[in-house]
């Protein structure tokens, strides 16, 4: 096991060292929260003004702790994700061993250690790496508690699921599902007792309660998560016929901020009234369920997710072998965890990304490893009519398919790799070297983070309104990237520059026009 962990660490560290170029947008938000916490400025991020209500606190708290070792918050975020990506193999091994035995456990962690997506995920600053490690730990302790009936295991299960919730709030769905399962099993005291139900629920609540109190006080109503504050408003605007980018960043001619990301989380919470989970249900039923179809299709067709054999192997792993009562309970826990991720996908209609499927990968790897083990067993016993060698070859191809990664699939990780991100970080370093406070208008937060600057989102409007808005927000520099997110005027700015008497080109980062970052200085004295 130690050898597998060392290989996993080497691969992830190698990718981080040679391919990761800059922090990504989510990482910038978490790292800026950590920076502000350490400086005593409160729980404030970079993307919007005021208190951060969308993103939970565990990851930024760990970044603060990690910064003691790294000396800065960006590398601390990378360290947390790298460590989590390697340590996630331990609970994965435990879950597989408890359900299927040592053989499948070693195969599962071997596949996970070498899985291209999990390697790359550990070298990003997305929260999924930490979330997967904590969620797998919660799953392990739930299954361990069901197998060995130990109170300590139920306490640890509740605590780890609580920590997963403090990383990504959708873990509360899994917690509720487990409590429901415990109550259903309560009729048989040989399976679970009332005390054990309370131990799990109590440990979860003890870990989660401070954040729930923070959200409730900040919004003036009882809340267990803050993501629906933004997602519901974005979804409502999209359902009303507004284009998704306009819904997110619109500013009117009279400089009214209508876009969701142009306003603070607290302002959106106040204007939308009470926690509107009716809108969440409407989003789920209107278009959100399509995201589940997209996820299944992705795992069935995308090579970087193990297509085309991962799903068949996972199904084989699920149906083959004796389903003892202990295994049935363990498989049910895994299925509940997968269901929680899929349900979360249905709450989004304004944006979709393959990274939202990544928490499913370790579960599918586990089941696929069981499927490969079953194929190998059939090959050894020659129980299939077309020969054991054919089955053995199929097992080998199945294993190899889990590591397929085409060139086109790198787009999933373009948020922090590639030459454009290298230039973004370089431009950020140039700005950071300038004296004084700086406010930057850009389509993303990453350059502002590397520059140590305040961020103002680039508005969705016409060119003149955008410049008037920049003046209103006291912007010092306007960033124009050679590609990426669009605004109605960006193509003009990219090709013919910004033609205003008080705007001058101050810096160009990158010699390739396809991967350039242009920085314009806005002279507010004119």
Secondary structure by P-SEA (a helix, b strand, c coil): caaaaaaaaaaaaaaaacccccccaaaaaaaaaaaaaaaccccccccccccccccccaaaaaaaaaaaaaccaaaaaaaaaaaaaaaaaaaaaaaaaacccaaaaaaaaaaaaacaaaaaaaacccaaaaaaaaaaaaaaaaaaaaacccaaaaaaaaaaaaaaaaacccaaaaaaaaaaaaaaaccccccccaaaaaaaaaaaaaaaaaaaaaaaaaacccccccccccaaaaaaaaaaccccccccbbbcccccccccccccaaaaaaaaccccaaaaaaaaacccaaaaaaaaaaaacccccccccaaaaaaaaaacccccaaaaaaaaaaaaaaaaaaaaaaaccccccccccccaaaaaaaaaaaaaaaaaaaaaaccccccaaaaaaaaaaaaaaaacccccccccccccccaaaaaaaaaaaaaaacccbbbbbccccaaaaaacbbbbccccccaaaaaaaaaaacccbbbbcccccccccaaaaaacccccccccccccccccccbbbbbbbbcccc
